[in-house]
Amino acid sequence: MSTTETTSGRSAKMANTPSTQRLRVGVTGMTCASCSSRVERALNKVPGVRASVNLATEQAEIEFAGSQDDTQALVNTITRVGYGVVTAEAILAVQGMTCASCSSRVERVLRRLSGVLEASVNLATERAQVRYLPATLDISTMIAAIQTAGYGARNLAVTDESSEEQRKRAALRGMRRDVFLAIALAIAVLVLAMGSAFSPAFASWLRVFAPLPKFWEGVQFALASVVLFWPGRRFFRPGWAAYRHLSPDMNSLVATGTGAAWLYSSLVLFIPTIFPESARHLYFDSVAVVIAAVLLGKYLEEVAKGRSSAAIRGLLQLQAKTARRIDALGQEQEVAIAQLQSGDQLLIRPGERLPADGKILEGSAHVDESMLSGEPLPQRRSAGDEVIGGTLCQDGRLLVEVSAVGKDAVLAQIISLVEAAQTGKLPIQGLADRVIRVFSPLVLAIALLCFLFWSLYSGDLSLALATAVAVLVVACPCAMGLATPAAIMVGTGRAAELGVLFRKGSALEMLSRVDTVLFDKTGTVTRGHPELLAQGGSADTLALAAAVEQGSEHPLARAIVAAAAAPLHPLEDFRAIPGQGVEGRVAGDWIRVGTREFLSGEGIAVPEDAELQAQEAAGASVVHVGRADQYLGWLAIADAVRPEAAAVTKALRQMGLRLALITGDSVASAQRVAAELGIDTVHARVLPQDKARIVQEAQAQGRRVVFVGDGINDAPALAQAEVGIALASGTDIALEAADVTLTHGDLRSLITAIQAARQTLGRIRGNLFWAFFYNILLIPFAAGAFLPWGWQLNPMLAGVAMGCSSLFVLGNSLRLRRLRPFSSAGAIAPSFQQRPQES
């Protein structure tokens, strides 16, 4: 009864609450009625929530009195009691955004939608990334909301990339046409307005050829009106939409400034008597030149933005457009990539790119896989081998069975990772977002105050209008909006080209601040498999040992066989003695390979050897070789250090980073590797789950840790560290859970990753500084603060300056394209021979 009353009371309260939200959430993991009851009870315990959970539909109907921000808390409530929530992600292409205020508004519109968990809008990529509850919300609703806010939107999942690229090129062509028109007409207006002041002959010519009084002023009016309402229409529609949503942006500022100047000049031209004689000035030239200058700046900005997304375009160009499919009758069909399905058989000819991931059924060829593995030499692939879509078949003819297409393909996942990193936001962007949110209204207020002040102080309406328009134009927050996303896009894109995949943009900022690097040993700083390091005794020790070990599958046996020169001697009467060694007949003699105890047991004395003892002390596995009752020699086998590892650790020390080695291997083996790499701190015999504990201990000491491992076994430590970096081959990318993946499987990419992170953050800081500095410097100038000294910023120059600030930010970001991979033969760049900056 009590429960009923409580629920009824809560319902009545919610019914009277205007902000009541309704959600439908898909719940996974429920197997019985008690599961659904448990979820329902957990939700109903949240204050202000009424929930009903249906086991059959696996959905929860939730009403709650709160804001959209509470949606994530309700999702957390469900996951906290042990069940999953069905979420989905969408990437939308957004058109019409011109400044940071636009992207912030689109972001707010999306976040206000019921069912949206996260929304991030990137001005530079013109994309919105949304995580949402598909049971509550669909993509068409998101698109409609964005369109209502005054922008265009499309779902990239159903938009062909090539058509999207064509649309962008067509839009750029249209913009270029408008720019040329605006510049041509603006020059004409400028000559008519100011030519007389510089050339008396031109002034005389105008007077002679004027058929009517104020004819040339009328021509200025006509030309400026064309500029304002044709090329300048790009600012009015979104600017008005921004005003309607009480969130004025750069378009609002430009439209207000030029519109006010045009209206004022038109009234002066056609109804001059309403103004005093001293205030009858025309600003048609300012209107036309400001529109042309701002539009030119936006056009150059679009061109630069296109260059900054070169990495994505480069990856997309690796995708084949069509495939040659073998049908049920064995006939070849040329089909589009989108029509392929798993299980299809494809014919690949020499010189063609593989259209999809698959397994070779017939044939062999050299395949160029450098785009994924970084290996410059083509790899020989034959029947049974896996191949990756986008790689190049150089010779031979292959019959391939498709194993993954679409978003499941490796190349598609790489593109998705790069796009996700470029769309994401860094914590440092938070400051810019907060400033931009209040910047445009503040600028409007400053412009209004300027107009009122100079009107009352000087009594000159022309002067008051000029200062107000200059403030509106020069204060457009374009540069601030581009400062972070442009640098992220270029930095992560260039890093991807160099084999470093940032799974999220925030990893850039974190990686730039780390001060401690913890290495996993096996497979990270070592090759991950045993190799022959040293040998002693007679010259034929290795050849005879390999002849016997070819009958064994033990890892040490494979290392010995791999080290020996082919062909091997024939082997007879092979026998393995578990835990001791192997024996067999080679060229008529019994050859025994194994432990010291094994050979001693067979009557073969093992002599003492200083080098042998040194290898054993260093943690190497030593096997002894005997022929009949004669001792031949020994072989020392261990997991060898990667050839580039020593140069990498030396470079990291030069950068001021602390290094440590973590391994589950023996103390002797770990210390051997650490000594070779110059690492002082060693944690040996550590279980995989304890690696995360060591990371925590370092963090408790105030260290900012990056953990470098070779994949899934190190997942807890990778997740615990501020930044987890995994070495992986191209085919492992989909499995990695780290923040950063080194796709070429080369440890030198670690330096490149840190280099990319530090340089990108440096560019962002520089961009933000100059964007803020520009506005702080020029707004007082435009507002007339220096008028007593005769200095005033003309609205025309304000438009040029505003465009230049955006171009500066983009140009500064594009410098990241010069980022070079770390070479172990080269020295660390001077900019990295310093300790990481403190946060």
N, C-alpha and C positions, 0 to 999 in steps of 0.2 A: 504494500500500500504506500509505504513511504517512497519507494522507488517510483511508483506511478505518479505520485504527487510531484516528486522532484522533476521527473521528465516533463510532466504537463506544465509545471511552472517554468521550466527552462524553455519549453516550446512557446509558451505565451510570451515570455520575455524576448525570444528570438523573433517571434512574429512581429513584435513591435520595434525591432531593431532594424533600421534602414540598411545597415551594412551586413545583413545576413548573407553568407556565401554558401553556395551549394557545390559539392564536389562528388564525382563518381570516380572511385579509385579501384583499379584492378589489383587484386591481392593474390599472390602466388604462395604455394606451400601449404594451403589448407587442405586437410585430408578428411576431416570429420566435423561433426557439429560442434564439438568442444573447441576446435580451432577457430571456427567463425565466432563462437561465443567469446573466446578469449580476445580476439581482435576487437569485437564490439565493446566488450567491457573496458578494454584499454582506451579506446577512443572516447567512450562516454565519461571516462574519468577526467578527461580534459575539460576545464571550465568553459562553459558556453558552447559545448559541442553536443549534438545529437546524431547518433550514427546507427545505421542498420546494415548488417553484413549478411550477404546471401551466399551460402556455400555453393549452390548450383551454378550461379553465374560468376562466382568468384569475384564479386564486386562489393565494395562498401559504399553506401549512400551516406554522405556526411553533410550536415548543416552546421554551420558555426557562426557565431557572432564575432566577427573580427575582420581583419584586413587580409588581403591576399598574401601578405608576408607570413601569415600563420600556416599556409599550406605546407611548407616544408616541415614545420613542427609536427603536423599531423602525419605526414609520411614517416618522419622519424619515430613517431609513436608506434606505427605498425611494424617497422623494422626492428624496433627495440624489443618487441615481444616475440621476435623470431620468424617473421614472415616477410616475404618480398613484395615490392610494389612495382606494378607494370608502368614503366616510364618509356618515353621515346624521345628522340632528338630530331630536330629539323634544322636545315640550313636554308635560309631564304635570301634571295638576292633582292636588295632594296635599292630602288632608283630614286633619285631626286635629292639625296642628302648632299649638302654643300658645306657643312661645318659641324663642329662638335655639338652644337645645340641640337642640330637635326638628329644626330645619332643618339644623343641623350633622350630626345623626345620619343623616338621610335622604341628605345629600350624601355622607357616608362610605360608606353602604350602596351607593349607586350607583357610587362610584369604585372600590369593591372588586370590582365585577362585571368579569369578563373581557370585554374588548372596548370598555370605556368609555374614551374619550379625555379628555373634560371633563364635569364635572357641576357645575351651579350651582343652588342652591335658594334661592328668595326667600320669606321668611316673609310679607312684606306682600302679595304677589300670590298666595301659596300655589301657586306653580308651580315645577317643576323643568325646567331646560333641559339636555339631554344631547346631547353629540356622541359618536357611537359607530361601531363597525365593524359594519355590518349583516350581514356574512357570519358573524360570530361570535355576535352577540347580537340578540335581537329585543325589541320593546317589551313584550310580555307577560311576559318574564323580569324586566324592570325593575319592572313593576307588582307582580309576585309578590314580589320582594325588598323593595319598600317595604311591602307588606302584611304580610310576615313581621316587619318591624321594628315593626309596630303602627300603621301609618297606612293610610289609604285612598288609592288612586291611580287616575286615569283618563287615557287618551290623549286629549288635546284635539283631535288631528287627526280623530278619529272622533266627537267629542262636539259636538253642536250647541250653539252659543253660547247660544241662547235657553234650551235645557234646562239648561245649566250655570248660567245666571242664575236660573232657576226653582229649581234645587236649592239655590243659595245663599240665596235668599229663604226657602225652606222651612226650611233649617237655622237661619236667623236667627229665624224665628218660633218654632221649637222652643226655641231658647236663651232667647228672651224669656219664654216660658211658664215655663221652669225658674227664671229669675231671679225672676219674680213669686212663684212658689211658695216659693222659698228665702227671699225677703225676708219674706213673710207668716209663715212658720213661725219664722223667726229672731226676728222681733219678739215672737211669742208666747213663745218660750223665754226671751228676754231679760226680758220683763215678769215671767214666773214666777220667774226666778232673782234678779232685782234689784229687783222692785217692792216687796217687803217692806221693803227698806232705806230706801225713800223715803216709804212710806205705811203707817203702823201700821194704818190701817183696812183696807187691802188685805191686810196680813198676817193680820189677824183674820179677814177673809172667807175666806182660804185655809184657815185652821185649821178654821173652822166647816164648810166644805163639803168637807173631805177625808174620804172614806169609809174610807180605810185609812191607816195610818202610811206616810210617805214617798210618798203618792199623787202629789203634785204633782212630786216628783223623778222618779217613774216617767213622768209625762206629758212632762217635759223629755226624758227618755231616748228616748221614742217619737218625739217631734217631731224631735229632733236626729238620730235614726237615719234618719228619712225624708229629711231634708235631706242627710245625708251619703251615703246610698246611692241617692238618686234624682237630684236635681240634681248632687250631688257625684260621681256615677259618672263624669262627664266627666274627672275627674282620676285616677281609680284605674286604669283600663285602660291608658292610655298611660304612666302613671307606673310601673306594674308592668313594662310592656314595656321601659321605659328601664332599670329595674334589671336585667332579664334580660340586657340588652346592656352592662351595666357602664357605663352612661352616664346617670346620673340627671339629670333635668331639672326644669323648673318644676312639672310635674305630680307628679313624685316628691316634691318638697319639700312641696307642699300636701297630698298624700295622706298622707305620713308624719306631718306635723305634726298635721293634724286627726284622722287615724286614731289616733295615740298619745294625743291628748287624750280622744277618745271611749272608747278601751279603758280608760284610766286611770280615767275617771269611772264607767264601767260597773262596774269592779271595786270602786270605792269604794262604789257604790250597792248592789251585790248581795253582795259579800264584804268588808264594811268591816273585818273583824277582821284582815285581812292587812296593814293599814296602821296606823301610829301615829295617835293621836287628832288630833294637830296637822296631819296630812297628808290628812285626809279632806275634800277639796274637790272640788266638781263643776265641770267645764268644758264642760258641754253647750251653754251659751250661747256660749262661744268657738267651739266647733265649728260651730254653726249660723251665727253672724255671719261668721266667716272665710269659710266656703263662699259665703255670700250676697254678701259684699263682693268677693271675688275673681271670682266669677261675674259680678257686675254690671260690674266693671272689664273683664272679657273681652268682655262684650256691647257695652259702649260702644266698646271697641277695634274690634270687628268692624264696628260702624256707621261709625266713622271711617275704617276701611280701605276700606269701600265707597265713601265719598266721595272718597277719594284716587285711585281708579281711574276717575274721571269722564271722563277724556280718552278712554280706550279705549271706554267705553260710548257717548260722543258719536260716535266714529267708526263704531262698529257700528250706531248708529241711522241712519247715512246709507245703509246698505245696504237696498235694496228686498228684500222677502220673496218676491215672485212677479214673473213677467214674462208679457207677452202675446206668445206665439210664433205665427208664421205657419207652418202645416204645408204639406205638398206640394200639397194641394188649395186652398191659399189661405185656409184657415179659421183663425180665431183660437183659440188654446188658452191657458188660464190655467195656467201651470206654476210649480213651485217653482224658485228660483234654482239649486238643486243639480242640476237636470235640464238646464241649459243647456250647450251645446257650441259650440265655435268653428264659425262658418259658419251658425249659426241666424239667422233673420231675426226681429226683434222690432218690434212696433208700440208707439210711445211717444206718449201723448196729452198735451195741455197740463196742467201741474200735477203730472206724474208724475216720479219719480226714475228715471234710467236704471239698469236692473238690471245692466248689464255694460259693459265696454269694447267699443267697436266703431267702425264707419265708417258714416256716413250714406249710404244708398242713394237715398232720396227725401225731399223735404220740406225745410223750413227753419224754424228757431225760435231764439228767444233762450234761451241756456242759462246758468244761474247756476253758474259754476265757482269761486266765491269760496273754497270749502273747500280747493281745491288751489292756485289761482293767487294768491289774495289780492285779485284784481281785483274791486272791489265791484260794477261794472256788468256786467250779463249780456252775453254775447258772442253775436253772430249766427253761427249754424252752419247750413250747408246741405250739399247733396249733395257727397260727397268729403271732408268734414271728419271728423277723428277726434273721438270723444266718450268721456268717461270715466264709468264706473259710479259712481253716488252723486251725480252732479251733477243739477241740477233743470231740466227742460224747462218753461220758463215759458209759452210760447205756441207754436202751430204743432203739426203732426203729423209725426212722424219715422218713417221705416222704416230700421232700423239692422241691419247685419250684425255679429254678435258676433265679436270678434277675440281676447278674452282673458277667461277665467272662472276662478273659484276662486282659488288662491294666485298665479296669474299676473296677476291684475287689479291695477291701480294702487292702489286703496283697500286691498286685502288686503295688499299689500306695505307700505303705510304703517303699517297696524295691526301687521304683523309686526315692522317696525323699532321701533315704540314699545314693543311687548311685549319685544323682545330687550333694548332699553336698560333697561327697568324690571326685567328679570330678572337682568341682569348685576350683578357686584359691583365695587366700587371698591377700589383698593389700601388706602384708609383703613379698609376693613372688616376687613382682615387683623388689625389690633390687637384689635378687638372679638372676632373669632372665636377668637383665641388665648386671650384672657382667659376667654371663655365656656366654652371646652373644659375648663378646670380649675375653673371657678367653682362649679358644683353640687357636685362631690365635696368641694371645700373647705368649702362651706357645711354639708354634712352633718357633716364632721369638727368644724367649729366648734360646731354644735348639740350634738353628742355630748359635746364637752369642756365646754360650758356645763352640760349636764345633770349630768355627773359632778362638776364643780367645785362647783356650788351644792348638790348632794346632800351632798357631803362637808363643805363649808364651813359651810352653814347647817343641814344636817340636815332641810331642808324639801323634801320631794319635789314638793309642789305648786309651789313657787317654781322648782325646777329644771325641771319640765315646762313651766311658762309661759315661761321664758326660751328653752328649746330650741324650742318651737313658734313663738315670735315670730321667732327667727332664721330658721327654715325658711321662714316665710311672707313676711317682709319682704325676703328676699334673692332672690326669684324674678327671673331675668335677663330678664324680658319687655322692659323698657325698652331694655336694651342691644341686644337682638335686633332691635328695631324702629327703632333710631336711624338706621341708614343706608338700609335698603330703603324705609322710609316716605318719607323725604326724596327719594330718587331717583324714586320713583313719582310723587309730586306734582310735583316739579320738571320731569322730562322730559315728564310729561303736559301740564302747563301750557305748556311750551315748544312742544310739538307743536301746541297750539291756536293759538299765536302764529306758526306757520310755521317752527319750528326743530325739525328731526328729529335727535335724537342716535342714531346707529346703535349705540352701545354706551355703557353707563353710565360706563365709565372715562374717556370723553372729557370728561365733566363735570369730573372732578378735574383733568385735564390743562389744560383750557381756563381753569380758574380761576387757573392759575399762569403763563400765558404772559406774556411781557413784550415781545414783538416781533411785529408784524403785517406780513407781506409780501403785497402785493397784486399779482395779475396785472392788467394794464391792460385789454386789449381784452375787452369783454363783462362785466368785473367792476366797474371804476370808471367805465367808459364804456358807452355803449349797445350797442356791438358792431357798429354799422353806421354808414356815413358820413351826415352831415346837413349841410345848408347852414348855415354859421355867419355869413357876412357877404357883402355884395355892394357893388359900386361902379359908377358910370356912370349911364346913362339909366334911366328908370323901367321901360321895357319889356324890359330885358335878361333878367330871369328868365323872363318869359312866352315870349319868342321862343326862348330856349335850351331851355326845357322842351318847346316844340312840336317841336323837332328831336330832342331826346334821347328822346322817346317811342318812337322807332324803335330804340333801343339797349337792351341788357340789361346794360350795364356798371354796377357798383355806384354810380359817381359819377352816371351818367345817372339811375338810380332815385332818388337823393337829390335831384337837381334837379327831376325830375317831381313827387316827393312834396311839395316845397316850394312849387311853383307852384299857383295857384288854377285849379280846373277851371271850365269846359271849356277844353281846349287848342285852339289853332289847328290846322286841317287841315295835314297834311304831305305833300309830294310830292317825288319824286326823291331819296329818302334815300340817303346813301352814308356808309359808315364807313371812315376811313383809319386802319388799325391803328397804335397808338402815337402818333397825333397828334390825332385828333378826329373829328368827324362834321360833315356838311353836308346841307342839304336846302332845298327851296323852301317858303316860308311866305308866304301872302298875296302871291304873285308875286315875292318877294325871296329871294335866296340868303342863307341864314343859316349862318354857320360858328361851331362851338363846339369849342375845343380848346386846345392848348398855345400859348405865346407864339410858338414857332417855326412852328407850323402857320399862324397868322394872318399872321405876317411873310412866310411863303412865298407867301401869296395876295395880297400887296401891301397888307396892312392894318397900319399902324403901331400899336404898343402903347405908349401913353404911360406914363411913370413915375408912381407913386402911392405916397406914404409908407405909407398904410394897407395897400395891396397888399403892399408889401415886408415890413411887419410880420407879415402873415398868413403869407407864405412863410417868414419866419424862425421863426415859431412851429410850423412843420411842417404847415400846412394845404395841401391840394391845391387849386391855383388854376386855373380854366379861364377862357379869354377868349372873348368873344362879338363877332362882327362881322356887319354887314349890308352885302352887296355889298362896297364898298371902304371902308366906314365902321366905325370901332371903336365898339362900344356900351358895353362895360363888362366887369367880371370877377365871378366867383363863387368864394368860398372855401368849401371842403368839407372836413370832418374828422369823425372819430369823436367825437361830443360826450360830455362828462362827464355821468354820471347826475345828475339834479337833486338827489338826496339825498346824493351822495357827499361834498360839502364838509362838510355837517353831521356826517356819520359820522366823517370823519377828524379833525375838530375835537374831537368827543366822545372819540375814542380818545386823542388827545393829552392831553386833560384827565384821562383815566384813568391817565396816566403810561406809556403804551405807545409804543415806538419804531415808526416806520412806514417802509416802503420800497416802491418801485414796481419791478416786473419786467416787461419786455416785449420782444418780438422786433421791435418797431417802431423807427423812427428815433430818434436822440437828440433831435432837435428836437421831434418829436411827444411823446416821453415827458416831456421837460422842460416842455412846455406844460401837459400834464395835471398833472404833479407840482406846478408853480407854482400852478395853479388850486386844488389840494387842500391845499397847504401841506405837501407831502412833501419832505423834504430829500434823501433818498437815492434815487438812480435807477440802475437797471441796465437799459440799453437794448441792442437788437440781441442779445438772448439767445435761443439755441435752446431748444426745449422741454426737451430732455434736460439742459440746463445750469441750468435753474431749480432742480432738486434739488441741484445743486452749490452754488448760492448759499445755499440753506437749510442745507446742511451747514456752510458757512463760518460762518454766523451761530451755529449750534449749537456749533461749535468755539470760539467766543468766549464760550461760557457762556450764550448766549441761549436762551430757551425760545420756540419759534417757532410761530405759527399762520400757515398759508398760505391765502389766500383766492383761489379761482379759479372759473372758470365751467364746469368739468367735465372731460371725459376728456383733453383736451390737456394739462391740468396734473396728470395723475395721478401722475407721478413725484414732483413737488414736494409734492403733497397727501399722498402716502404717507410722504415723508421727514420732514415737519414733525411736531412733537409733536401738533398737531391740524390736520387738513386740513378746510377748510370750503368747500363748493361751493355756488354759486348755481345753482338749477335750477328749472325750471317743474315743475308737478306730474307731468307725463308723463315727465319725465326721471329721476324718483326711482329707478326700478329700475336705471338705468345708473350711478348715481353710486357712486364708490368712496371718497368722503371719510368722515371720522369724523362730520361734522355736515353736514346738508343744509339750506339755506335754501329752503324749498319755494315761498315766495311770489315768489322772484326779486327781492327788494327788499334792497338793501344795509343798510338800517336794521335788518334782522333780525340782523345781525352783533352789534350792540350788545345786542340782546335776548338773543342766545345767551350772550354773556359775562356779562351780567347774571344770566341763569338759572343759569349755572355757579357764579358767585361766591356768589349767594344760597343755592343748594342746598348747596354745601360749607360755608357759614357755618352753615346749619341743622344739618348733620350734626355739625359740631364741637360746636355747642351741645348737640345731643341726647346725644352721647357724654359730654360733660363732666358734664351733669346726671345721666345714668344712672349713671356711675361715682361721682359725688359723692354721689348718693342712697344707694347701697349702702355707701360708705365711712362716711357719716355715721350711717346707721341700724343697721347691723349691730352696732357696739359698743353702741349704745343698747339694741337688742333683747337683746343678750347679757348685759345687767345691769352694764355698766361704770359706770353712774351710780347704781346701787342704793345705795351708801353715802350718797348725797345725797337718796335717796328718789325718784329718777326711774326708772321702768321702763316699757318699751313693752308695753302690753297686746296679746295676740295679735289681738284684734279690730281694734284701731287699726292693727296691722301689716298686716292684710289690706286695710284701706282705703288705707293709704299706698302699698302695692304697686300697687293699681289706679290710684291717682292718678299715679304715676310714668309708667306707660304712656300714660295719657291726655295727660299733659304733652308727652311726646315726639311723639305723634300730632298734638296741637294745634299744636305748634311747626312741624311739617312742613306742616300744612295752611295755614299762613300763606303758603306759596309760591303758593297759589292767587291771591293778590293781585298777583302779578307782572304788570306792565303793559308793553306793547310800547314800544320807544323811539320817540319822536316828534322829528323834526328841528326842530319848532317849540319843543319844550320843552328845559329844561336837564337836564343829567346829574344824577341823584339824588346827594345828598351822599355816600352810602355808596360811590359809584364814583369820587368825585374823589380817589382815592388810588392809590398804586402797588400793584400786585398783591403779595400776601403772598409772602414768601420761603418756599421749601420747607425 
